[in-house]
Amino acid sequence: MSEDCYDYIVVGQGMAGSCLAHQLLEINKKILVYDVPENNFSSTVAAGIYNPITGRNLVKTWMADELFPYLTQFYSSIEKESNTRFLNDKTIYRPFLNPEEQNDWMGRSSDPLFSDYIKKIDLQPKEGNKFNDAYGGLYLQKSGYLNIPIFLGVIQSKLQAIGAYKREFFEVEALEIKEEEVAYKGIRSKKLVFCDGVGGAKVPYFEHLPYKHVKGELLEIETEGIPEYIVNRGVFMLHKENNTYKVGATYENTELHNGITEKGKNQLVKKLAELYKNKYRITNHLSGIRPATKDRKPFVGLHPKHKVLGIFNGLGAKGVSLAPWLSSHYVQHLEFGSKLNREIDIIRYLNLLI
C-alpha cells in the first residue's frame, strides 16, 4: 500500500471519531483523521457523565447492560496504555421527589433488571444535608464521568505520533467518490466515515437524515464543599476542582444559535434552587450544541448507494456511554460484515438517502 493510501479516513475527532479511530487502530488499520479541535466544543464543554438510570421516570438507559460494562473496560485500557487518568467512577445520588417514588424504588431494588445498578437506597434525608431530599434518595453505581478534554487529547496525541492526524477542515466538495475507494487531495482510502457532529447535517450524502440537534447550557459555580458523588435531580451537580462544580444541563431544540442565553441561565438557577439549599456564586456560563437525532438513536452505517461512505453520528448527550460499544459494533460491521443493530442502522431512513 502506498504512502497516500489508507484503509479509512475519519472526519472528526470528537467522542465518535476518537472511539472509532482507536478501534480501527486496534485491528491494525491504516487511518487518517481530519479534525478541527475548535469544532468539538460540545464535547469539551460537556460534563461527560455516564448514568445507567436516566430521565424523569428514572428508567434504565437504552442498552445499558451492553454499554456500561464495555465502557469501563474500553476507557480503562486506554488509561493504562497512555498512563493517563480520565475515567472517574462516581456514585450518582438521585433524591426522591415523594413517598410514591421511594416505595417504587424499594420494590425495584430486588428486580434483577435494576439491582446491578443500585448501590443503596436512603429512606431518610441525610442529617445536615444541603439538598432537598426529604424522602431520601437512590444511590446508583456503574456510573461516573469522563474527563472528555483529556481523553480527546490522549487520542489526538496517539494519532499525531503515527502521522495519522491532520488538523484541518475537511472540504467535502473536494471529495471524489469511486466504486471501491474515495480520493481526496491526492489521498486515497478504501472508506471514509463522517464523525463530524453537528457539522454532519451539512454533508450532502447524509444531510437528509432527520437530525434534531439539542443545545445545552451549563453553569460553573463555587460553593461550600458537597459530597464527592454526583447529585442529579432536574439538574446535575458535578465536582470539578476545589470548591467548583458544574451544573447542567438545559435541553433546547428550537433556538440553536451558539452562545449562552439569559433564558438558559435562569432555567438552571431555578432547577438548582429546587435541588440545592446553600448559597453559591456563578463563575462561568457555557453552551454547546449536541448532535442528536429525531428518534434519539445514533446514525450508524454505510450509504446505500455509495458503499465507501459511512457515518457515525448523532450520539446526543450520551456520547460517553454510547461511543465505545457502538464503535466496536460498527467496526465489526465494516470489517467482518456483521449485522448492525436495526435501531441505529441508517437503513431505517433508506427513503431519505436515495
C-alpha positions, 0 to 999 in steps of 0.5 A, a space after each residue: 500500500 502506498 504512502 497516500 493510501 489508507 484503509 479509512 479516513 475519519 472526519 472528526 475527532 470528537 467522542 465518535 471519531 476518537 472511539 472509532 479511530 482507536 478501534 480501527 487502530 486496534 485491528 491494525 488499520 491504516 487511518 487518517 483523521 481530519 479534525 478541527 479541535 475548535 469544532 468539538 466544543 460540545 464535547 469539551 464543554 460537556 460534563 461527560 457523565 455516564 448514568 445507567 438510570 436516566 430521565 424523569 421516570 428514572 428508567 434504565 438507559 437504552 442498552 445499558 447492560 451492553 454499554 456500561 460494562 464495555 465502557 469501563 473496560 474500553 476507557 480503562 485500557 486506554 488509561 493504562 496504555 497512555 498512563 493517563 487518568 480520565 475515567 472517574 467512577 462516581 456514585 450518582 445520588 438521585 433524591 426522591 421527589 415523594 413517598 410514591 417514588 421511594 416505595 417504587 424504588 424499594 420494590 425495584 431494588 430486588 428486580 434483577 433488571 435494576 439491582 446491578 445498578 443500585 448501590 443503596 437506597 436512603 429512606 431518610 434525608 441525610 442529617 445536615 444535608 444541603 439538598 432537598 431530599 426529604 424522602 431520601 434518595 437512590 444511590 446508583 453505581 456503574 456510573 461516573 464521568 469522563 474527563 472528555 478534554 483529556 481523553 480527546 487529547 490522549 487520542 489526538 496525541 496517539 494519532 499525531 505520533 503515527 502521522 495519522 492526524 491532520 488538523 484541518 477542515 475537511 472540504 467535502 466538495 473536494 471529495 471524489 467518490 469511486 466504486 471501491 475507494 474515495 480520493 481526496 487531495 491526492 489521498 486515497 482510502 478504501 472508506 471514509 466515515 463522517 464523525 463530524 457532529 453537528 457539522 454532519 447535517 451539512 454533508 450532502 450524502 447524509 444531510 437528509 437524515 432527520 437530525 434534531 440537534 439539542 443545545 445545552 447550557 451549563 453553569 460553573 459555580 463555587 460553593 461550600 464543599 458537597 459530597 464527592 458523588 454526583 447529585 442529579 435531580 432536574 439538574 446535575 451537580 458535578 465536582 470539578 476542582 476545589 470548591 467548583 462544580 458544574 451544573 447542567 444541563 438545559 435541553 433546547 431544540 428550537 433556538 440553536 444559535 451558539 452562545 449562552 442565553 439569559 433564558 438558559 441561565 435562569 432555567 438552571 438557577 431555578 432547577 438548582 434552587 429546587 435541588 440545592 439549599 446553600 448559597 453559591 456564586 456563578 463563575 462561568 456560563 457555557 453552551 454547546 450544541 449536541 448532535 442528536 437525532 429525531 428518534 434519539 438513536 445514533 446514525 450508524 452505517 454505510 450509504 446505500 448507494 455509495 458503499 465507501 461512505 459511512 457515518 457515525 453520528 448523532 450520539 446526543 448527550 450520551 456520547 460517553 456511554 454510547 461511543 465505545 460499544 457502538 464503535 466496536 459494533 460498527 467496526 465489526 460491521 465494516 470489517 467482518 460484515 456483521 449485522 448492525 443493530 436495526 435501531 441505529 442502522 441508517 437503513 431505517 431512513 433508506 427513503 431519505 438517502 436515495 
